[in-house]
């Protein structure tokens, strides 16, 4: 976050105090959210032999979704910590004694909230829908591209119409094989037999198919049985890699737009104006209003955070933290519930989304105004009394 040099000295100081906790909170929350999904993805993709590159790609597609959750929370945490620390160190008392109101102190944080609200329109309206579809497409191909068998020890598996595979020992994930035997029937009637003491099944990113790596084995080529004086050719190898089955239809995944959450905001506008053959109007309208309500709510988070950050000297700040967290989590759950009710047609969009949004915005504004009046009346006398004592 860049701080312009032509800002007033007070604004520069307040913003510099906020930047470190904001960066720490945002990074911590993103890592925490991604780690939870990382374990789930790893369990799903390990059985299909997907590579680390596939896992990293899917996590990068999840980043915009979790950014939408972490950004408002990090903003709230950073402002609360900054203002609460200034209040405990009597910096707010000094500013109020210098006839600088709490509303004036809140101005840079309110501007930051407005900037993040505008950026969230881009995040919710374009980046998240595209990333959501890319994640679903990537996960689909990671699970279905090529041949990703779940082998068992001693089981015969037909990898294609002409190839049969078996292994004496198979690990729990179905990827590490021991004592492999492969029979491959050629188009000209010849037979190819492959044996190896160990092998590994992985998903080939280049071929979009399952790749079988074999070590220290041999390949036996048998000509047609009807040919007189039939001779076998034996070839020993240290390592070979064979593609078991190539993907025949790379674009077999559905097109983007079957889910309203995969549509960008301009696409939602077009669908609302001209209609959509796949999605009803009420679903599109509730999704559009839900995105707008989430972005507007970010502008009012600094007001609420500042109001709860400044409290009585003897009261623990943890009370304000818990109350603030309950309000934000409750508001988010109410919006999600209202979005669900509006999408199903059980409640109007105005009642389900905009009534809670209006109450939240008015409540944040009223909380800051009330706290500003209390601070203006009480902080200056408190400071003077401390000085006289």
QUIGI-V164289 format. One line per field, one symbol per residue. psi: psi as a letter, one per 40 degrees, with the letter a starting at -180 (. if undefined). burial: + if it has 9 or more other C-alpha atoms within 8 Angstrom, else -. A space follows every 10 residues. Layout:
psi: ???
burial: ???
This chain:
psi: hihideiidd dddddddddd dddddddddd dddddddddd dddddddefi iddddddddd dedddddddd dddddddddd ddddddddee dddddddefh iddddedddd dddddddddd ddddeddddd dddddddddd dddehahgig iihehhhhea eehhiiidhh ideedhihgi hhhhhideei hhhhiidiih hihhddefih hhhiifaihh hhihdehifh iihhhiidhi hhhdhihegd feiiiiedhd eehidddddd dddeihedhi dddddddddd ddddddddde dddddddedh aidehieddd dddddddddd dddddddddd dddeeeiidd dddddddddd dddddddddd dddddddddd dddddddd.
burial: ---------- ++-++++++- +++-++--++ --++---+-- ++--++++++ +--++--++- ++++++++-+ ++++++++++ ++++-++--- +++++++--+ +++-++-+++ --++-+++-+ ++++++++++ +++++-++++ +++-++++-- -++----++- -+++++++++ --++++++++ ++++++---+ ++++++++++ ++++---+++ ++++++++++ ++++-----+ ------+-+- --+++++--- ---------+ +++++--+-+ ++--++--++ ++++++++++ +++-++++++ ++++++++++ ------+--+ +--+------ +--++-+++- ++++--+-+- +++++++--+ +--++-+++- ++-+++--++ -++------
